[in-house]
C-alpha cells in the first residue's frame, strides 16, 4: 500500500496534513509521496509532536518512513552525523533499523547525551548492539 503514495504529490499531501493537523503517521507517509524532500518529512514530524518521545505512535510512524529518507550508517556515530542534528530523523532511523546499528560511543559519552535521545537508545524497539544499560 505504501508505494501507492507515489501517485500523490508531496505538496498536496503537505497541504492536506497542514490543514487537517500534522500527525507522525502523516509525516511518515509524506516520505512515500512523489517529490517529497527529507527536510519536509522531518518538519512534519516536528509539527506533529513538539516533544520527541518513544511513544507507540512515533514508533509505528518511524517504521513507515521510506528507507531513503532515513539517515544512513551502520554505526551510531555515522547515523548521528548523517542526521545533521535532527533528532526526529535520528530516532526514526534507530527504530526503523532495529538491532542493526552498532553502538560505537563509550557509556560515558552516551550518559552525556540528551535524555530524550538516551530514552530511545535503551528502548526495546531500538535494540542497540551491544545493548545499553543506563539509568534514564
Backbone as CSV, one residue per row, in Angstrom:
resi,resn,N_x,N_y,N_z,CA_x,CA_y,CA_z,C_x,C_y,C_z
1,UNK,0.809,-1.190,0.000,0.000,0.000,0.000,0.864,1.272,0.000
2,UNK,1.983,1.264,0.712,2.807,2.474,0.790,3.302,2.954,-0.571
3,UNK,3.745,2.068,-1.469,4.185,2.550,-2.784,3.087,3.283,-3.567
4,UNK,1.832,3.044,-3.244,0.743,3.747,-3.917,0.769,5.250,-3.625
5,UNK,1.430,5.643,-2.550,1.543,7.060,-2.222,2.403,7.805,-3.241
6,UNK,3.185,7.077,-4.065,3.978,7.712,-5.121,3.091,8.479,-6.097
7,UNK,1.828,8.100,-6.173,0.913,8.794,-7.090,0.380,10.099,-6.494
8,UNK,0.711,10.362,-5.239,0.258,11.586,-4.569,1.406,12.590,-4.549
9,UNK,1.136,13.789,-4.983,2.136,14.843,-4.975,2.436,15.265,-3.536
10,UNK,3.703,15.378,-3.212,4.112,15.733,-1.851,3.514,17.066,-1.404
11,UNK,3.443,18.008,-2.300,2.884,19.330,-1.957,1.406,19.194,-1.558
12,UNK,0.659,18.364,-2.305,-0.753,18.150,-1.970,-0.896,17.460,-0.616
13,UNK,-0.034,16.472,-0.364,-0.096,15.761,0.926,0.262,16.715,2.069
14,UNK,1.264,17.553,1.846,1.665,18.533,2.858,0.520,19.502,3.148
15,UNK,-0.152,19.961,2.098,-1.291,20.864,2.286,-2.405,20.190,3.080
16,UNK,-2.677,18.918,2.766,-3.710,18.173,3.496,-3.336,18.050,4.973
17,UNK,-2.096,17.653,5.227,-1.660,17.476,6.617,-1.643,18.804,7.374
18,UNK,-1.263,19.858,6.691,-1.257,21.179,7.335,-2.675,21.612,7.695
19,UNK,-3.615,21.358,6.798,-5.000,21.764,7.036,-5.665,20.898,8.105
20,UNK,-5.407,19.601,8.065,-6.056,18.669,8.994,-5.342,18.615,10.345
21,UNK,-4.084,18.991,10.353,-3.266,18.869,11.559,-2.274,17.738,11.369
22,UNK,-1.014,18.059,11.487,0.032,17.060,11.282,-0.045,15.951,12.319
23,UNK,0.200,14.750,11.872,0.391,13.599,12.752,1.718,12.963,12.364
24,UNK,2.274,12.170,13.244,3.521,11.489,12.923,3.315,10.511,11.768
25,UNK,2.158,9.890,11.713,1.865,8.977,10.607,1.789,9.752,9.290
26,UNK,1.145,10.895,9.298,1.078,11.732,8.100,2.460,12.148,7.630
27,UNK,3.330,12.483,8.567,4.699,12.866,8.215,5.447,11.683,7.604
28,UNK,5.275,10.507,8.177,5.938,9.309,7.645,5.436,8.986,6.242
29,UNK,4.141,9.105,6.024,3.575,8.807,4.704,4.034,9.807,3.655
30,UNK,4.357,11.023,4.069,4.892,12.010,3.135,6.142,11.480,2.446
31,UNK,6.924,10.680,3.148,8.165,10.158,2.567,7.914,9.282,1.340
32,UNK,6.715,8.798,1.180,6.362,7.944,0.042,5.772,8.738,-1.121
33,UNK,5.453,10.007,-0.903,4.809,10.820,-1.940,5.806,11.280,-3.004
34,UNK,5.287,11.526,-4.191,6.089,11.984,-5.313,6.654,13.377,-5.038
35,UNK,7.957,13.502,-5.170,8.601,14.795,-4.981,8.877,15.172,-3.540
36,UNK,8.713,14.239,-2.614,8.937,14.543,-1.194,10.421,14.811,-0.929
37,UNK,10.684,15.672,0.027,12.035,16.001,0.474,12.181,15.578,1.934
38,UNK,13.351,15.062,2.280,13.585,14.614,3.653,13.324,15.740,4.653
39,UNK,13.743,16.948,4.333,13.552,18.061,5.266,12.070,18.294,5.554
40,UNK,11.214,18.081,4.551,9.771,18.250,4.756,9.197,17.142,5.635
41,UNK,9.710,15.936,5.467,9.251,14.810,6.299,9.550,15.096,7.764
42,UNK,10.787,15.505,8.057,11.169,15.730,9.454,10.515,16.992,10.018
43,UNK,10.235,17.958,9.160,9.481,19.127,9.613,8.058,18.710,9.986
44,UNK,7.484,17.789,9.211,6.159,17.260,9.533,6.153,16.582,10.893
45,UNK,7.194,15.806,11.176,7.296,15.165,12.490,7.352,16.212,13.592
46,UNK,8.103,17.283,13.369,8.216,18.313,14.410,6.897,19.057,14.609
47,UNK,6.099,19.213,13.538,4.777,19.827,13.686,3.824,18.893,14.434
48,UNK,3.982,17.606,14.234,3.082,16.630,14.848,3.318,16.498,16.345
49,UNK,4.549,16.675,16.758,4.882,16.481,18.165,6.004,17.434,18.546
50,UNK,5.730,18.290,19.498,6.746,19.255,19.908,7.810,18.619,20.790
51,UNK,7.521,17.426,21.291,8.468,16.744,22.177,8.707,15.333,21.663
52,UNK,9.949,15.022,21.379,10.318,13.701,20.888,10.125,12.671,21.997
53,UNK,9.381,11.619,21.691,9.083,10.598,22.691,8.987,9.233,22.026
54,UNK,9.447,8.226,22.715,9.381,6.856,22.208,8.008,6.259,22.497
55,UNK,6.966,7.006,22.164,5.613,6.503,22.391,5.207,5.594,21.228
56,UNK,4.146,4.822,21.395,3.748,3.869,20.345,3.450,4.517,18.989
57,UNK,2.922,5.730,18.991,2.605,6.400,17.720,3.892,6.718,16.958
58,UNK,4.890,7.278,17.636,6.153,7.577,16.964,6.827,6.289,16.503
59,UNK,6.824,5.271,17.338,7.484,4.009,16.985,6.876,3.402,15.721
60,UNK,5.553,3.458,15.614,4.881,2.933,14.418,5.202,3.799,13.202
61,UNK,5.118,5.108,13.359,5.382,6.018,12.244,6.822,5.893,11.755
62,UNK,7.764,5.741,12.672,9.177,5.621,12.292,9.401,4.419,11.375
63,UNK,8.676,3.343,11.617,8.817,2.141,10.781,8.167,2.309,9.412
64,UNK,7.334,3.358,9.253,6.676,3.615,7.965,7.497,4.522,7.045
65,UNK,8.483,5.214,7.583,9.274,6.149,6.778,10.053,5.358,5.724
66,UNK,9.975,5.838,4.469,10.725,5.207,3.385,12.217,5.238,3.732
67,UNK,12.899,4.128,3.557,14.291,3.995,3.996,15.229,5.033,3.375
68,UNK,14.925,5.505,2.164,15.768,6.527,1.523,15.803,7.829,2.314
69,UNK,14.827,8.047,3.173,14.724,9.292,3.924,15.393,9.204,5.297
70,UNK,15.820,8.026,5.674,16.460,7.839,6.977,17.954,8.116,6.866
71,UNK,18.549,8.729,7.891,19.994,8.944,7.868,20.736,7.606,7.762
72,UNK,21.701,7.547,6.874,22.435,6.314,6.620,23.493,6.066,7.683
73,UNK,23.934,4.819,7.755,25.040,4.445,8.623,24.792,3.144,9.348
74,UNK,25.880,2.432,9.608,25.803,1.177,10.357,26.218,1.348,11.814
75,UNK,26.791,2.506,12.117,27.193,2.793,13.493,26.406,4.003,13.984
76,UNK,26.280,4.091,15.289,25.546,5.222,15.858,26.211,6.540,15.490
77,UNK,27.531,6.592,15.502,28.210,7.846,15.172,27.925,8.264,13.729
78,UNK,27.849,7.317,12.809,27.547,7.646,11.412,26.110,8.136,11.265
79,UNK,25.178,7.479,11.945,23.774,7.899,11.865,23.607,9.278,12.495
80,UNK,24.265,9.509,13.620,24.212,10.822,14.274,24.736,11.892,13.320
81,UNK,25.861,11.623,12.687,26.442,12.590,11.748,25.521,12.844,10.561
82,UNK,24.957,11.792,9.996,24.093,11.928,8.823,22.728,12.538,9.142
83,UNK,22.318,12.480,10.398,21.041,13.095,10.801,21.160,14.610,10.880
84,UNK,22.365,15.129,10.897,22.635,16.567,10.889,21.861,17.325,11.965
85,UNK,21.863,16.761,13.166,21.244,17.450,14.296,19.738,17.278,14.416
86,UNK,19.137,16.485,13.529,17.687,16.293,13.577,17.374,15.027,14.380
87,UNK,16.893,15.220,15.607,16.618,14.070,16.471,15.441,13.230,15.976
88,UNK,14.479,13.824,15.281,13.382,13.031,14.725,13.931,12.039,13.706
89,UNK,14.790,12.519,12.805,15.397,11.644,11.797,16.275,10.586,12.454
90,UNK,17.059,11.001,13.412,17.964,10.095,14.108,17.199,8.982,14.817
91,UNK,16.196,9.351,15.588,15.444,8.361,16.348,14.609,7.468,15.436
92,UNK,14.075,8.026,14.354,13.334,7.198,13.400,14.250,6.154,12.783
93,UNK,15.475,6.535,12.470,16.430,5.576,11.904,16.734,4.460,12.890
94,UNK,16.890,4.804,14.167,17.171,3.781,15.181,16.028,2.775,15.289
95,UNK,14.802,3.283,15.234,13.627,2.403,15.336,13.470,1.574,14.062
96,UNK,13.588,2.211,12.914,13.373,1.521,11.638,14.442,0.460,11.375
97,UNK,15.638,0.676,11.885,16.737,-0.277,11.663,17.040,-1.066,12.930
98,UNK,16.026,-1.386,13.635,16.122,-2.059,14.935,17.192,-3.156,14.942
99,UNK,18.127,-3.020,15.873,19.140,-4.045,16.093,20.290,-4.058,15.102
100,UNK,20.263,-3.195,14.103,21.330,-3.259,13.089,22.360,-2.136,13.212
101,UNK,22.131,-1.186,14.096,23.072,-0.077,14.275,23.964,-0.376,15.476
102,UNK,25.250,-0.304,15.236,26.235,-0.658,16.255,26.566,0.566,17.109
103,UNK,26.509,0.371,18.406,26.867,1.422,19.356,28.388,1.562,19.372
104,UNK,28.886,2.708,18.962,30.335,2.927,18.942,30.750,4.117,19.802
105,UNK,29.900,4.483,20.758,30.222,5.522,21.729,30.454,4.853,23.082
106,UNK,31.406,5.349,23.852,31.565,4.816,25.211,30.378,5.228,26.088
107,UNK,30.117,4.452,27.116,28.987,4.719,28.019,29.059,6.128,28.604
108,UNK,30.249,6.628,28.852,30.384,7.973,29.428,29.848,9.042,28.477
109,UNK,30.046,8.862,27.168,29.510,9.827,26.195,28.003,9.668,26.042
110,UNK,27.521,8.439,26.074,26.079,8.199,25.978,25.381,8.858,27.161
111,UNK,25.976,8.778,28.336,25.382,9.360,29.545,25.250,10.880,29.440
112,UNK,26.053,11.515,28.604,26.012,12.963,28.427,25.032,13.405,27.342
113,UNK,24.466,12.472,26.597,23.532,12.812,25.525,22.203,13.258,26.117
114,UNK,21.411,14.028,25.371,20.116,14.494,25.896,19.231,13.320,26.319
115,UNK,18.528,13.515,27.420,17.711,12.445,27.989,16.698,11.843,27.011
116,UNK,15.963,12.650,26.226,15.023,12.017,25.289,15.712,11.075,24.308
117,UNK,16.925,11.425,23.887,17.671,10.559,22.980,18.141,9.293,23.689
118,UNK,18.628,9.438,24.916,19.033,8.254,25.689,17.853,7.306,25.887
119,UNK,16.650,7.871,26.066,15.468,7.018,26.226,15.241,6.158,24.986
120,UNK,15.539,6.700,23.808,15.439,5.901,22.585,16.508,4.815,22.551
121,UNK,17.715,5.162,22.942,18.818,4.200,22.873,18.576,2.960,23.716
122,UNK,17.870,3.119,24.828,17.621,1.971,25.707,16.258,1.325,25.460
123,UNK,15.478,1.882,24.547,14.139,1.359,24.282,14.231,-0.010,23.608
124,UNK,13.376,-0.967,24.006,13.410,-2.302,23.394,13.180,-2.298,21.878
125,UNK,12.483,-1.299,21.347,12.233,-1.245,19.906,13.452,-0.762,19.123
126,UNK,14.507,-0.359,19.834,15.735,0.074,19.172,16.767,-1.051,19.195
127,UNK,16.932,-1.691,20.310,17.828,-2.846,20.458,19.234,-2.557,19.926
128,UNK,19.929,-1.625,20.562,21.294,-1.301,20.157,22.204,-2.517,20.316
129,UNK,23.265,-2.556,19.513,24.267,-3.619,19.586,25.603,-2.970,19.925
130,UNK,26.225,-3.255,21.040,25.713,-4.045,22.152,24.624,-3.276,22.900
131,UNK,23.844,-3.992,23.709,22.757,-3.330,24.451,23.315,-2.268,25.406
132,UNK,22.518,-1.237,25.621,22.896,-0.154,26.539,22.138,-0.350,27.842
133,UNK,22.859,-0.175,28.931,22.243,-0.251,30.252,22.587,1.025,30.991
134,UNK,21.632,1.950,31.007,21.836,3.226,31.700,20.658,3.481,32.614
135,UNK,20.879,4.302,33.613,19.766,4.779,34.440,19.229,6.020,33.782
136,UNK,18.093,5.883,33.049,17.489,7.041,32.374,16.150,7.335,32.969
